[in-house]
Amino acid sequence: ALDRPVAEVMTPNPETVHEDETIAYALHAMSVNGYRHLPVADDAGQAVSIISARDILRLLSRRFATAEVN
């Protein structure tokens, strides 16, 4: 039902990554735990963003697309 509160379907106390963590760290956490998304937190522990597996894949594909092929 679309009229249910978000709190009923959200993950309580989700794991987060700090905004200073590396992309490799976030990707590892996603891989090990089966996450597709991770909240990104600041020094106060407040969510400032969310990173997805799609975001990381997009970043990697752009980097590889611009890398010189030997």
Secondary structure, 3 states (H helix, E strand, C coil): CCCCCHHHCCCCCCCCEECCCCHHHHHHHHHHHCCCEEEEECCCCCEEEEEEHHHHHHHHHHHHHHCCCC
